[in-house]
Amino acid sequence: MPIGYRSRNSGLRLTDRETPPLEPSRGAPHPYARRVESGWPDEPNDVEPRRVLIVEDDPNLSDVVERYLRRDGFDVELTNNGESGVERALEWLPDLVVLDIMLPGIDGFEVCRRLRAETPIPIVMLTARTDEDDRVLGLELGADDYVTKPFSPRELTARVRAVLRRSAGAVSGMAEGSPLRAGSLEVDPVAHEARRAGLPIHLTAREFELLVHLMRHPRRAFDRAELLESVWGWTYGDAATVTVHVRRLRTKIEDDASAPRHLVTVAGGYRFEP
């Protein structure tokens, strides 16, 4: 395949090094089984493959992405519209959802909104749009990453792995220590619960991780780049990601989000006041 070839309708960007892997024939061992048999060092032999649900109406794109993810050891399912995406995600409970924005029926934003109301499953959103407002909306709704078409399937696979690593690392890290308290706010990292004045607060997984990180370092100022690396695991990225999550947190933990008492703004970043 020539360098720089792009499927006209799929939104994929393929190079001569990124020829889609051949799909295993029926009856052939699952790619993950071959990884276990070969004893790949990064996957313990008794670990089940991570589940990824792809919600995408373009069959060319979803087919190529599925092949790459399966080749990398993931258990993959496909669905091609928003309603079935929500239904299958809540039934199958995948480890991550790859979610297109432009879908028939309900769009990806609504799918993300519905999933976030029920579960903290990580979400990587796909879009052909480049408008910053769309990226911000996706992040506000709780998406963990955002990939713009055309994209490389290898890059998407790497991003899926990165999001899963961040999620696993955040869970293990948050399990340390006693509940955190500040005024009427109480956060239990072990139980993954947050309460204000005794009432439960609904936080997305990333909002919870950000709040725990800041509460564990009271009165310490973090710039946005530090928070991106510490909470998201990104060494580079859009600082608007942090801004959006802080804004959403304030509406949930502060008495007055416009005059925050706990989550205050400092030059270039934020600080938590107990």
C-alpha positions in Angstrom: 0.0 0.0 0.0 1.5 3.4 -1.0 2.8 5.8 1.7 0.2 8.3 2.7 -2.7 6.3 1.3 -6.0 7.2 2.9 -9.2 5.3 2.6 -11.6 7.8 1.0 -14.5 7.2 3.4 -13.1 5.5 6.4 -11.1 8.3 8.0 -8.1 6.1 8.3 -4.6 7.2 7.5 -2.4 4.2 6.5 1.2 4.0 5.5 3.3 1.3 4.0 4.1 0.1 7.5 0.5 0.0 8.5 -1.1 -2.5 6.2 -4.1 -3.9 8.0 -3.3 -7.4 9.4 -5.0 -10.3 7.9 -8.1 -11.4 9.8 -7.7 -14.9 11.3 -9.6 -17.6 9.4 -12.6 -19.2 11.1 -11.4 -21.8 13.6 -8.0 -20.2 14.0 -6.7 -19.5 17.5 -7.6 -16.0 18.8 -4.6 -13.6 18.6 -4.6 -13.4 22.4 -4.2 -17.2 22.6 -1.1 -17.0 20.4 0.3 -14.3 22.7 -0.3 -16.5 25.8 1.3 -19.5 24.1 4.3 -17.4 23.1 4.7 -16.0 26.6 4.8 -12.3 25.8 6.4 -10.6 28.8 3.9 -7.7 29.0 0.9 -10.0 29.5 0.6 -12.5 32.3 -0.5 -15.9 31.0 -3.6 -16.0 33.3 -5.0 -12.6 32.3 -8.1 -12.5 30.2 -7.9 -10.2 27.1 -9.2 -6.7 27.6 -12.6 -6.0 26.1 -13.1 -3.2 23.6 -16.4 -2.2 22.1 -16.3 -0.2 18.8 -19.3 2.0 18.1 -18.8 3.1 14.5 -21.2 3.1 11.5 -18.4 3.0 8.8 -17.8 -0.7 8.2 -14.4 0.0 6.5 -13.1 1.9 9.5 -14.5 -0.4 12.1 -13.1 -3.5 10.3 -9.6 -2.2 10.1 -9.6 -0.9 13.7 -11.0 -4.3 14.9 -8.2 -6.1 13.1 -5.5 -4.0 14.7 -7.0 -4.4 18.2 -7.5 -8.1 17.8 -3.9 -8.5 16.6 -2.8 -6.6 19.7 -4.6 -9.1 21.9 -8.0 -7.4 22.6 -11.4 -9.0 22.6 -13.4 -6.8 20.3 -17.1 -6.4 19.5 -18.7 -4.0 17.0 -21.9 -2.1 16.8 -23.0 0.5 14.2 -25.4 2.9 15.9 -25.8 4.8 19.2 -28.7 2.9 20.7 -27.2 -0.5 20.2 -23.8 0.9 21.5 -25.3 1.9 24.8 -27.2 -1.3 25.1 -24.2 -3.5 24.4 -21.8 -1.5 26.6 -24.1 -1.8 29.6 -24.7 -5.5 28.9 -21.1 -6.6 28.0 -19.3 -4.1 30.3 -16.1 -3.7 28.1 -12.9 -2.3 29.5 -13.1 0.6 27.0 -15.4 2.0 24.3 -14.1 3.4 21.0 -17.0 5.8 20.1 -17.6 7.7 16.9 -19.5 11.0 17.3 -21.4 11.0 14.0 -23.7 8.0 14.4 -27.2 7.2 13.1 -29.9 7.7 15.7 -28.4 9.2 18.8 -24.9 10.7 18.3 -21.7 9.9 20.1 -22.2 12.8 22.6 -25.5 11.3 23.7 -24.0 7.8 23.9 -21.2 9.2 26.1 -23.7 11.0 28.3 -25.8 7.9 28.8 -22.8 5.7 29.6 -21.3 8.2 32.0 -24.6 8.2 33.9 -24.3 4.5 34.5 -20.6 3.5 34.5 -17.0 4.8 34.5 -16.0 2.7 31.5 -13.1 4.7 29.7 -14.2 6.2 26.4 -12.0 7.2 23.4 -14.0 9.4 21.0 -13.5 9.5 17.2 -14.5 12.4 15.1 -14.0 14.0 11.7 -14.6 17.4 13.2 -11.8 19.7 14.2 -13.8 22.3 16.1 -12.4 22.9 19.6 -16.0 23.2 20.9 -16.6 19.6 19.9 -13.5 18.4 21.7 -14.4 20.4 24.8 -18.0 19.0 24.8 -16.6 15.4 24.5 -14.3 16.0 27.5 -17.1 17.7 29.5 -19.2 14.6 29.0 -16.4 12.4 30.4 -14.5 11.1 27.4 -10.9 10.0 28.3 -9.3 10.7 25.0 -10.2 12.3 21.6 -8.9 11.2 18.2 -9.5 13.2 15.0 -10.0 11.5 11.6 -8.0 10.7 9.6 -6.0 8.7 12.1 -3.5 5.9 12.1 -4.9 2.6 13.4 -1.6 2.0 15.1 -1.9 5.3 16.9 -5.5 4.5 18.0 -4.3 1.2 19.3 -1.6 2.9 21.3 -4.0 5.4 22.7 -6.4 2.6 23.8 -3.5 0.9 25.6 -2.5 4.3 27.2 -6.0 5.0 28.5 -6.3 1.5 29.9 -2.9 1.9 31.7 -3.9 5.2 33.1 -7.2 3.8 34.4 -5.5 0.7 36.0 -2.8 2.9 37.5 -5.3 5.4 38.9 -7.3 2.6 40.6 -4.3 1.0 42.2 -2.9 4.4 43.3 -6.2 5.6 44.7 -6.6 2.5 46.8 -3.9 3.7 49.2 -4.7 5.6 52.4 -7.6 6.7 54.5 -10.6 8.7 53.4 -9.8 12.4 52.5 -11.8 15.2 54.2 -12.1 18.9 53.6 -15.0 20.7 55.3 -18.2 19.0 54.3 -16.4 17.1 51.5 -15.4 13.5 52.1 -13.7 11.2 49.5 -13.0 7.5 50.0 -10.4 6.3 47.5 -10.8 2.7 48.4 -14.6 2.6 48.1 -14.4 5.1 45.2 -17.1 7.3 46.8 -17.4 11.0 47.3 -19.9 12.8 49.5 -20.7 16.4 50.3 -22.6 17.2 53.5 -23.3 13.5 53.7 -24.9 13.2 50.3 -23.3 11.2 47.5 -21.7 13.1 44.6 -21.7 11.5 41.1 -18.2 11.9 39.6 -16.7 10.4 36.4 -13.6 8.3 36.8 -11.3 11.1 35.7 -13.0 13.7 37.9 -12.6 11.4 40.8 -8.9 10.8 40.1 -8.3 14.5 39.7 -10.0 15.3 43.0 -8.1 12.6 44.9 -4.8 13.8 43.5 -5.4 17.4 44.5 -6.8 16.5 47.9 -3.7 14.4 48.6 -1.5 17.4 48.0 -3.4 20.2 49.9 -2.3 23.8 49.2 0.2 22.7 46.6 -0.1 24.6 43.3 -0.1 22.4 40.1 0.1 23.9 36.6 -2.1 22.2 33.9 0.8 20.4 32.4 1.7 18.7 35.7 -1.9 17.6 36.2 -2.1 16.2 32.6 1.0 14.1 33.4 0.0 13.1 37.0 -3.7 12.3 36.4 -4.0 11.6 32.7 -0.5 10.2 32.2 0.1 12.5 29.2 3.5 14.1 28.7 1.8 16.5 26.3 -1.8 17.3 25.5 -4.5 20.0 25.4 -4.6 22.0 28.7 -8.3 22.5 28.0 -8.8 18.9 29.2 -7.8 20.0 32.7 -9.8 23.2 32.6 -13.0 21.4 31.6 -12.6 18.8 34.4 -11.9 21.4 37.0 -15.0 23.4 35.9 -17.2 20.3 36.2 -15.7 19.4 39.6 -16.5 22.8 41.0 -20.1 22.5 40.1 -20.2 19.2 42.1 -18.1 19.9 45.2 -18.4 23.7 45.8 -21.3 25.6 47.3 -20.7 28.3 44.7 -18.8 27.2 41.6 -18.2 30.8 40.6 -16.5 31.5 43.9 -14.7 28.2 44.8 -13.5 27.6 48.3 -11.6 24.4 47.7 -10.6 24.2 44.1 -8.9 27.6 43.6 -7.2 29.0 40.5 -3.5 30.0 40.6 -1.3 31.2 37.9 -1.3 28.6 35.1 -3.1 26.0 37.2 -5.0 25.0 40.4 -4.6 24.4 44.1 -6.8 22.5 46.6 -7.6 24.3 49.8 -8.8 22.0 52.7 
